[in-house]
Amino acid sequence: MDFNQIYDLIIGNPIYLAVAALLIVLLIYSIIKKFVKILLIVLIAIFSYVGYLYISGDIQTVEDVDKVLEQVGSGLDEVGKVVKPLIDESKEALDETSGKLKNSSSK
């Protein structure tokens, strides 16, 4: 049997097609799961190493980490300036809606 016959057999029979699709989905899921585990291990190792350098007092690392923390802090401040009015508007709209619901239920 060559691969074209196997392919035709799988495509021609819905049960074989469902089993093949399930196997492919499980294979992709397991590959992604392993990739995420490896990524987490690498990130933990990198953060641990940078933390060790920071605690040990490496001047360049301390300056770089402090610069990154300042940039993250200023970025969060900018995001806060944009998001805070949106949250306030949402709260007001929610209060108005809940007030209308309370009034209509009390009638």
N, C-alpha and C positions, 0 to 999 in steps of 0.2 A: 504494500500500500504506500503510495507516495503522499506528499503533503497536500496536493490538490484534492485527492479523494477524501482525506481526513477533513479538510476544510469544507468540502461540499457536504459531508456527512453531518458535521456540526451545524452548519448553517441550515441544512435541510430539515433537521429535527429540532423542534422547539425545546424539548427536554434537555438535549445535549447543549443547545445554545444557552439555556438558563444556567446549567451547571458550569459551563465555560465562563460565562459572565460573572458568576459568583466567585469562581476561582480567581479571575482577574481582579475583581474588586478586593478580595482578601489579600492578594499579593500586593496590590498598591497600598492598601491600608497598613500592612506589616512593614513595607519599605518606609512609608512616611513615619510610622511609629518609631522605627529604629533611628531614622534621621533626626527626629525630635529629641530622642534620648541622647544621641551623640552630641547634638547641638547644645543641649543643657549641660552636659558634662564639660564641654569645651568652654562654655560661658562661665561656669563655676570656676574652672581652672584659671581662666583669664582674670576674673574678678578677684580671686584669691591671691594671685601673683601681684596684681596691682595694689591690693590691700596690704600685702606684705611689704612691697616697696614703699608705700605711703607711710606705714607704721615704722619701718626701719629708718625713715628720714631721708630717702633719696631726693635730693633737691629738685631735680628735673621732674620727677614723678609728682612731687608735692605741688609744684607750680602748675603742671599740666592738669592735675585733678582739680585744683582750686579754680583754674580757668574754666574747666568744663562745668563745674558746679555753679559758677557765676553765670555762665551762658544759659544753663538749664533754668536757673532761678529767674533770670530776666525773661526768658521765653515763657515761663509759667506766668509771670506777671502780665505779659502781653496777652496771653490766652485768657487770663482772668479778667482783663479789661474788656475783652470782646464777649466772653461768655456770661459775665455777671449781669449785664443788662438783659440778655436773652432769658436767663433764669428768672430774673425779676418779672419780666413780661409774662413768662409762662405761669409764675405763681399768681399774678394778678388775674390772668385769664382763668386759671383753675378756681380761684376764689369766686370770681363772678359766676362761673358755671355752677359751682357747688351752691352758691347763694340762690341762684335761680331754681335749682333742683329742690332746695329746702323750701322755698316759697311755694313751688307748685305742689309739693307733697303735703304741705300743711293745709291746702285749700280743700 
